[in-house]
Amino acid sequence: MSKVVHQPLGIGLHVAIIMDGNGRWAQQRGLPRAEGHRTGVRAVRRVVEAAVQERIDILTLFAFSSDNWRRPTTEVGSLFELLREYLDREVRRCVEGGVRLSVIGRRDRLPAPLGVAIAAAERATASQARLRLRLAVDYSSRDAILRAARLRASRALEAVATREVFGRLVAAPELAPPGLPEAAGALPAIPLPTPAEAEVDLLIRTGGERRLSDFLLWESAYAELMFTDTMWPDFGPPELGAALREYRRRERRFGGLAATG
């Protein structure tokens, strides 16, 4: 008989969320898509606060995919402005709540004011340790894997051969424009995440879609996946709590056999 192994909360728990459904939420209400994104920002605040209460260690939110550049220029500009406003406004709240904020993804294509806001928020919250909040902006998991492979192939990283270290390279934030220098000695210094940051335990997608959309593909190899029809602007503490309860009920075998009682 299979025995369910309850998953402990608050011990290296990494939750990732694809925040989907802002535009459709607005359209269903006869509102412009921009209003859905604005309401979605308020949902981010609620979920971050709930994550602290739930003792989640790492929360990674998919804010802007590298494929989202295909959207209308006005919508992209509105998204970036909302993100800049969020960073400017939430820094104090993050510090008070013990939240360390960081951004993963490309930075060379972002508007200069947004890049400044990201750097300022990361500096201001660098010493916080209650929750690690990571925002994926101009992010592509396939690009991150390709970048890690290029780093691995460089002479400077010849000794790095383990799956764990390669995974940490994949999860490392991209602090400089892509494209590695010719000389191994000129490689940019990339801080390697901890093993916990390189593995997702629970991945949630809102908005009713059932796909990963190039988000944390390596890191989610053994993640528990949950898909909900709830649009992101309506997602909050009750929905996060329900997802965590479901996560705890699941049996994670990591390729092994089910426990028997």
C-alpha positions as a Python dict, from the first residue, in 0.01 Angstrom:
ca = {
    (1, 'M'): (0, 0, 0),
    (2, 'S'): (139, 341, -96),
    (3, 'K'): (222, 573, 189),
    (4, 'V'): (193, 947, 138),
    (5, 'V'): (505, 1138, 243),
    (6, 'H'): (401, 1480, 376),
    (7, 'Q'): (621, 1761, 254),
    (8, 'P'): (763, 1990, 525),
    (9, 'L'): (696, 2360, 484),
    (10, 'G'): (952, 2629, 560),
    (11, 'I'): (1259, 2407, 517),
    (12, 'G'): (1421, 2523, 197),
    (13, 'L'): (1081, 2544, 26),
    (14, 'H'): (1098, 2705, -318),
    (15, 'V'): (766, 2804, -475),
    (16, 'A'): (751, 2939, -830),
    (17, 'I'): (444, 3100, -987),
    (18, 'I'): (356, 3179, -1348),
    (19, 'M'): (133, 3482, -1298),
    (20, 'D'): (-107, 3438, -1589),
    (21, 'G'): (-447, 3584, -1669),
    (22, 'N'): (-413, 3959, -1608),
    (23, 'G'): (-523, 4060, -1957),
    (24, 'R'): (-810, 3814, -1976),
    (25, 'W'): (-926, 3915, -1629),
    (26, 'A'): (-954, 4275, -1749),
    (27, 'Q'): (-1120, 4189, -2079),
    (28, 'Q'): (-1385, 3981, -1902),
    (29, 'R'): (-1475, 4297, -1710),
    (30, 'G'): (-1469, 4529, -2008),
    (31, 'L'): (-1149, 4694, -1887),
    (32, 'P'): (-826, 4767, -2075),
    (33, 'R'): (-557, 4501, -2040),
    (34, 'A'): (-337, 4752, -1858),
    (35, 'E'): (-589, 4758, -1573),
    (36, 'G'): (-552, 4383, -1538),
    (37, 'H'): (-176, 4419, -1506),
    (38, 'R'): (-219, 4696, -1249),
    (39, 'T'): (-453, 4479, -1044),
    (40, 'G'): (-208, 4193, -1083),
    (41, 'V'): (60, 4403, -912),
    (42, 'R'): (-164, 4428, -606),
    (43, 'A'): (-193, 4048, -613),
    (44, 'V'): (187, 4028, -598),
    (45, 'R'): (185, 4221, -272),
    (46, 'R'): (-77, 3990, -121),
    (47, 'V'): (105, 3675, -225),
    (48, 'V'): (444, 3797, -103),
    (49, 'E'): (296, 3880, 237),
    (50, 'A'): (127, 3538, 246),
    (51, 'A'): (454, 3368, 150),
    (52, 'V'): (622, 3523, 452),
    (53, 'Q'): (341, 3401, 677),
    (54, 'E'): (356, 3053, 524),
    (55, 'R'): (732, 3040, 590),
    (56, 'I'): (822, 2988, 226),
    (57, 'D'): (1195, 3037, 178),
    (58, 'I'): (1210, 3129, -191),
    (59, 'L'): (933, 3269, -410),
    (60, 'T'): (1006, 3310, -781),
    (61, 'L'): (747, 3502, -985),
    (62, 'F'): (739, 3505, -1366),
    (63, 'A'): (689, 3875, -1440),
    (64, 'F'): (799, 3908, -1804),
    (65, 'S'): (906, 3638, -2047),
    (66, 'S'): (1162, 3699, -2320),
    (67, 'D'): (882, 3598, -2558),
    (68, 'N'): (662, 3877, -2421),
    (69, 'W'): (855, 4123, -2638),
    (70, 'R'): (614, 4010, -2912),
    (71, 'R'): (331, 4197, -2742),
    (72, 'P'): (230, 4548, -2848),
    (73, 'T'): (490, 4812, -2760),
    (74, 'T'): (238, 5004, -2550),
    (75, 'E'): (160, 4699, -2336),
    (76, 'V'): (528, 4617, -2289),
    (77, 'G'): (599, 4975, -2186),
    (78, 'S'): (309, 4968, -1941),
    (79, 'L'): (435, 4644, -1786),
    (80, 'F'): (783, 4785, -1735),
    (81, 'E'): (648, 5104, -1583),
    (82, 'L'): (430, 4906, -1342),
    (83, 'L'): (731, 4696, -1244),
    (84, 'R'): (943, 5006, -1184),
    (85, 'E'): (666, 5157, -969),
    (86, 'Y'): (635, 4832, -775),
    (87, 'L'): (1006, 4823, -700),
    (88, 'D'): (1016, 5187, -594),
    (89, 'R'): (712, 5150, -373),
    (90, 'E'): (776, 4811, -216),
    (91, 'V'): (1138, 4841, -106),
    (92, 'R'): (1050, 4972, 239),
    (93, 'R'): (782, 4706, 282),
    (94, 'C'): (1033, 4437, 182),
    (95, 'V'): (1286, 4559, 435),
    (96, 'E'): (1024, 4573, 711),
    (97, 'G'): (905, 4222, 623),
    (98, 'G'): (1251, 4068, 592),
    (99, 'V'): (1219, 4013, 217),
    (100, 'R'): (1528, 4004, -3),
    (101, 'L'): (1441, 4098, -360),
    (102, 'S'): (1639, 4000, -668),
    (103, 'V'): (1578, 3978, -1042),
    (104, 'I'): (1673, 3698, -1280),
    (105, 'G'): (1680, 3732, -1657),
    (106, 'R'): (1840, 3964, -1909),
    (107, 'R'): (1899, 4325, -1810),
    (108, 'D'): (2060, 4471, -2119),
    (109, 'R'): (1727, 4516, -2299),
    (110, 'L'): (1537, 4675, -2012),
    (111, 'P'): (1464, 5050, -1997),
    (112, 'A'): (1734, 5236, -1805),
    (113, 'P'): (1497, 5360, -1528),
    (114, 'L'): (1385, 5003, -1464),
    (115, 'G'): (1745, 4883, -1447),
    (116, 'V'): (1822, 5153, -1192),
    (117, 'A'): (1517, 5056, -986),
    (118, 'I'): (1618, 4689, -990),
    (119, 'A'): (1971, 4763, -873),
    (120, 'A'): (1846, 4996, -599),
    (121, 'A'): (1592, 4742, -471),
    (122, 'E'): (1851, 4465, -466),
    (123, 'R'): (2096, 4679, -270),
    (124, 'A'): (1836, 4799, -21),
    (125, 'T'): (1710, 4448, 59),
    (126, 'A'): (2037, 4254, 34),
    (127, 'S'): (2062, 4185, 407),
    (128, 'Q'): (1707, 4051, 450),
    (129, 'A'): (1670, 3678, 507),
    (130, 'R'): (1310, 3588, 591),
    (131, 'L'): (1199, 3539, 229),
    (132, 'R'): (1395, 3542, -95),
    (133, 'L'): (1170, 3703, -359),
    (134, 'R'): (1294, 3656, -714),
    (135, 'L'): (1129, 3828, -1010),
    (136, 'A'): (1193, 3677, -1353),
    (137, 'V'): (1212, 3968, -1598),
    (138, 'D'): (1302, 3928, -1967),
    (139, 'Y'): (1360, 3567, -1869),
    (140, 'S'): (1396, 3252, -2082),
    (141, 'S'): (1486, 2921, -1922),
    (142, 'R'): (1627, 2785, -2247),
    (143, 'D'): (1852, 3090, -2275),
    (144, 'A'): (1963, 3039, -1915),
    (145, 'I'): (2056, 2676, -1987),
    (146, 'L'): (2245, 2782, -2300),
    (147, 'R'): (2435, 3047, -2101),
    (148, 'A'): (2527, 2789, -1837),
    (149, 'A'): (2653, 2552, -2107),
    (150, 'R'): (2872, 2827, -2250),
    (151, 'L'): (3012, 2902, -1907),
    (152, 'R'): (3073, 2532, -1847),
    (153, 'A'): (3257, 2503, -2178),
    (154, 'S'): (3494, 2788, -2095),
    (155, 'R'): (3842, 2704, -1971),
    (156, 'A'): (3772, 2885, -1643),
    (157, 'L'): (3505, 2629, -1555),
    (158, 'E'): (3663, 2307, -1682),
    (159, 'A'): (3659, 2154, -1334),
    (160, 'V'): (3286, 2217, -1288),
    (161, 'A'): (3124, 1895, -1402),
    (162, 'T'): (2856, 1798, -1150),
    (163, 'R'): (2486, 1823, -1222),
    (164, 'E'): (2436, 2025, -903),
    (165, 'V'): (2688, 2293, -992),
    (166, 'F'): (2561, 2314, -1351),
    (167, 'G'): (2212, 2363, -1213),
    (168, 'R'): (2339, 2645, -996),
    (169, 'L'): (2492, 2805, -1307),
    (170, 'V'): (2154, 2780, -1480),
    (171, 'A'): (1982, 2946, -1184),
    (172, 'A'): (2240, 3225, -1148),
    (173, 'P'): (2113, 3576, -1221),
    (174, 'E'): (2233, 3730, -1544),
    (175, 'L'): (2400, 4051, -1436),
    (176, 'A'): (2560, 4138, -1770),
    (177, 'P'): (2452, 4129, -2135),
    (178, 'P'): (2462, 3779, -2286),
    (179, 'G'): (2761, 3669, -2491),
    (180, 'L'): (3076, 3555, -2318),
    (181, 'P'): (3414, 3723, -2366),
    (182, 'E'): (3675, 3538, -2569),
    (183, 'A'): (3929, 3520, -2288),
    (184, 'A'): (3842, 3291, -1999),
    (185, 'G'): (3989, 3541, -1757),
    (186, 'A'): (3738, 3801, -1870),
    (187, 'L'): (3434, 3597, -1773),
    (188, 'P'): (3185, 3793, -1562),
    (189, 'A'): (3164, 3701, -1196),
    (190, 'I'): (2830, 3524, -1151),
    (191, 'P'): (2723, 3450, -793),
    (192, 'L'): (2608, 3089, -777),
    (193, 'P'): (2273, 3038, -602),
    (194, 'T'): (2244, 2795, -316),
    (195, 'P'): (2125, 2443, -401),
    (196, 'A'): (1779, 2534, -268),
    (197, 'E'): (1749, 2817, -519),
    (198, 'A'): (1838, 2582, -801),
    (199, 'E'): (1549, 2343, -730),
    (200, 'V'): (1179, 2430, -742),
    (201, 'D'): (955, 2233, -508),
    (202, 'L'): (616, 2365, -614),
    (203, 'L'): (529, 2538, -941),
    (204, 'I'): (188, 2705, -976),
    (205, 'R'): (36, 2849, -1292),
    (206, 'T'): (-274, 3066, -1270),
    (207, 'G'): (-516, 3156, -1549),
    (208, 'G'): (-622, 2810, -1666),
    (209, 'E'): (-335, 2731, -1903),
    (210, 'R'): (-143, 2402, -1867),
    (211, 'R'): (213, 2470, -1981),
    (212, 'L'): (548, 2593, -1844),
    (213, 'S'): (616, 2858, -2110),
    (214, 'D'): (996, 2840, -2085),
    (215, 'F'): (999, 2904, -1709),
    (216, 'L'): (1255, 2736, -1480),
    (217, 'L'): (1271, 2421, -1692),
    (218, 'W'): (1591, 2281, -1538),
    (219, 'E'): (1499, 2386, -1185),
    (220, 'S'): (1153, 2227, -1211),
    (221, 'A'): (1268, 1879, -1313),
    (222, 'Y'): (1103, 1729, -1003),
    (223, 'A'): (874, 2013, -904),
    (224, 'E'): (516, 1943, -812),
    (225, 'L'): (299, 2116, -1074),
    (226, 'M'): (-34, 2280, -1000),
    (227, 'F'): (-259, 2458, -1247),
    (228, 'T'): (-554, 2670, -1143),
    (229, 'D'): (-828, 2844, -1339),
    (230, 'T'): (-805, 3140, -1101),
    (231, 'M'): (-678, 3446, -1284),
    (232, 'W'): (-373, 3607, -1127),
    (233, 'P'): (-554, 3925, -1009),
    (234, 'D'): (-786, 3701, -803),
    (235, 'F'): (-506, 3485, -660),
    (236, 'G'): (-425, 3550, -296),
    (237, 'P'): (-351, 3396, 44),
    (238, 'P'): (-640, 3144, 36),
    (239, 'E'): (-531, 3009, -302),
    (240, 'L'): (-166, 2994, -200),
    (241, 'G'): (-258, 2817, 122),
    (242, 'A'): (-468, 2562, -67),
    (243, 'A'): (-178, 2494, -305),
    (244, 'L'): (59, 2438, -14),
    (245, 'R'): (-184, 2198, 153),
    (246, 'E'): (-212, 2002, -172),
    (247, 'Y'): (167, 2002, -201),
    (248, 'R'): (198, 1853, 145),
    (249, 'R'): (-39, 1571, 52),
    (250, 'R'): (163, 1468, -251),
    (251, 'E'): (420, 1191, -249),
    (252, 'R'): (754, 1292, -399),
    (253, 'R'): (966, 994, -503),
    (254, 'F'): (1235, 1159, -722),
    (255, 'G'): (1250, 851, -943),
    (256, 'G'): (1242, 601, -656),
    (257, 'L'): (970, 364, -544),
    (258, 'A'): (668, 460, -340),
    (259, 'A'): (694, 411, 33),
    (260, 'T'): (494, 117, 167),
    (261, 'G'): (325, 79, 498),
}
